[in-house]
Amino acid sequence: MPDIVRNEQIKLFAGMLDRVGTVCLAVGVVTPLSGSMVGVTLPAVGFSWLVASIVIWSVVFLTLHRAAQYVLGSLHE
């Protein structure tokens, strides 16, 4: 397979990883934070659940973003 085709496939895969990470950030961090700011009640498990969820989803986002950067490192000139 020519390098240009392989590079484009790598870029598409890296972009997909980064977009999935962004969705995780939006759903797991931004949505609960904005909901708590406008007065949506917290789940029955309370504030500690919100903090734990934000930390976990932030780690997922950072991991996927870093994985995308790692994948881009395999591009050929």
Secondary structure, DSSP 8 states (H G I E B T S, - for coil): --HHHHHHHHHHHHHHHHHHHHHHHIIIIIHHHHHHHTT----TT-HHHHHHHHHHHHHHHHHHHHHHHHHHTT---
